[in-house]
Amino acid sequence: MPPRSSRASGPLLLALGVGLAAAAFVWFGAQRVTPNGDARSDFDHLWFAARVLWSGGDPYAAIGPHAGAAFRFQWPLYYPLTTVVAVLPLAALPLPVARALFVAAPAALLTWQLARRSRWHPLGLLSYGVIDALGAAQWSVLTTAAALTPVAGGLLALKPQAALAWVLATLSPRLLRDVAIVGLALLAVSLWLDPAWIGRWLHAVSTATHVRPLIVRPLAWPLLLALSRWRRLDARVLLATALVPITPAPYELVPLLLVPRSRVQMLALVSCTWIAYAVQYQLVVHVAMARRVGVAQDALLALVLLPALVLVLRRPNVGAVPPWAADAAHWLRTRGRLPTAAP
């Protein structure tokens, strides 16, 4: 058996290594795509939005595909100004440095949390969902890491739909409290900087037709069977992923790393994410634009979420839940509104 100090330092060393590798991945990857470093990752337009806000401008007018936008991007700024406020400290840094920090720190934290669970959990970092999130400088690695780290839970307020999903999944009053505190603080600052931003933000998100709950697809309806395992965190994570509006992109699947319970299951999930990406890539280019979101959603459902559901349903309905949730379930069950499952 290895010394206790080596077992304790192993997750930390692995986390530092993955963080450095993630920083190098996004740094050199972005430079290869755009030699001047102005790659259009998801973080880039937030960094620009924070700079515009700091200079007293309107980020919602400055970013998007419209003519005259100072930062040409394929999408409008869908993020609330609270998220832009949170990015202000990184806006003081050059974009490549800020982007690398935004990717590296969450990657290291997620790795540390996974490595503390088991030696095989970090295999999930090989999933296409994680690779996609790192390459696009997306939020799902940060939000998953924050949800698994009690002292960092408030960071979920930076991505409201992720906060909703994780509050639903964890049923944690503490997490809800932390998200509310951070969210209200960011809201106060954002309204102080720009009292009228909410209307412009709502107008922008009204055009986000690609952001939908997976549950609107008939193929997702079997995921409601996860309610029969409501005491399990993995079941609630799976259900929350289906209920909260998300894009049909593999990077949204990072929370599903909590579903596997063995090395074989983790490797199977990792393989499913890569197959789903390949299928999405092949199918989406051959269908009309109006159908692409649905086709992409169905690929994720059939190849990743439904296999994960099979794993969850094979497990007993046992797990720690807050007392209020147990009382609410008892109240619903006595009135015949909640499915029962043998433990």
Secondary structure as UniProt FT lines:
FT   HELIX           4..33
FT   TURN            35..36
FT   HELIX           42..54
FT   TURN            55..56
FT   HELIX           59..62
FT   STRAND          63..64
FT   TURN            67..68
FT   STRAND          71..72
FT   HELIX           81..91
FT   HELIX           95..117
FT   HELIX           121..126
FT   HELIX           128..135
FT   TURN            136..137
FT   HELIX           140..148
FT   HELIX           150..158
FT   HELIX           160..170
FT   HELIX           173..193
FT   TURN            195..196
FT   HELIX           197..205
FT   TURN            206..207
FT   TURN            209..210
FT   HELIX           214..216
FT   HELIX           218..229
FT   TURN            230..231
FT   HELIX           233..243
FT   HELIX           250..258
FT   HELIX           263..284
FT   TURN            285..286
FT   HELIX           289..300
FT   HELIX           301..305
FT   HELIX           306..313
FT   HELIX           323..334
FT   TURN            335..336
//
